[in-house]
Amino acid sequence: MKKNINSGMAIFPTPNLLVSCRGKNGKNNALAVGFACNVSANPPMVMIGIVPDHYSYELIKESGEFAINIPTKGFEQAFYYLGTKSGRDEDKFVALNLKWTEGSKVKAPLLDDCPISAECKVIKLIETGGDHNFFLGSVEAVHCDEAWLDENGNLDFSKIATL
Ligand SMILES: Cc1cc2nc3c(=O)[nH]c(=O)nc-3n(C[C@H](O)[C@H](O)[C@H](O)COP(=O)(O)O)c2cc1C
């Protein structure tokens, strides 16, 4: 028998993603994001839900670009740090000594310790009227560590131990 539960969400589990971005001041930032999904395969598009008060919201809105990084086992501590501290108060990249590579299509850092990173450009900002607004993004490039690919170059989900 199912019971009514008091929940702000209806889809479980949510992914544990790290969204990275860069402001006009050139500083990198990243935050943990659970409100996110694929919305189109052809052309590839995603949506990320960000609380307008968050520093990253300001940076993504002004740059129109972001990257999605998928962390895996072993990255828990950095994930929760990025998901609880604000880039408004400190440089989280410096605090965690994060290693990163410049995006090839967007000016956003790709986190080296996350085996999958996707570069995205904002197509539309959707104001939901709720506590998260959504950035609809076109996926410009997806990068994956070879260790996570099968012999045909496709993602092998049996090899991926996500958080
Ligand atoms: C597991 C987890 C999931 C989260 N999901 C979201 C999310 O979907 N959207 C969001 O705006 N913040 C989310 N947060 C909170 C932000 O990551 C957090 O407030 C962060 O400190 C904001 O950083 P910023 O101010 O540097 O942007 C999540 C945090 C955690 C730990």
The ligand as a Gaussian input file, in Angstrom:
#p B3LYP/6-31G(d) Opt

LIG

0 1
 C       22.599000      16.681000      -4.209000
 C       22.405000      18.140000      -4.513000
 C       21.585000      18.520000      -5.564000
 C       21.381000      19.893000      -5.848000
 N       20.589000      20.241000      -6.903000
 C       20.446000      21.554000      -7.235000
 C       19.716000      21.929000      -8.402000
 O       19.185000      21.101000      -9.138000
 N       19.646000      23.258000      -8.684000
 C       20.222000      24.217000      -7.911000
 O       20.133000      25.416000      -8.234000
 N       20.932000      23.891000      -6.789000
 C       21.056000      22.578000      -6.456000
 N       21.804000      22.222000      -5.355000
 C       22.337000      23.261000      -4.478000
 C       23.555000      23.978000      -5.073000
 O       24.494000      23.062000      -5.638000
 C       24.228000      24.792000      -3.940000
 O       23.295000      25.690000      -3.380000
 C       25.488000      25.517000      -4.364000
 O       26.163000      25.885000      -3.189000
 C       25.233000      26.757000      -5.215000
 O       26.489000      27.251000      -5.601000
 P       26.724000      28.664000      -6.310000
 O       26.102000      29.719000      -5.436000
 O       28.227000      28.757000      -6.389000
 O       26.084000      28.598000      -7.649000
 C       22.003000      20.869000      -5.058000
 C       22.844000      20.483000      -3.996000
 C       23.049000      19.136000      -3.729000
 C       23.949000      18.738000      -2.592000

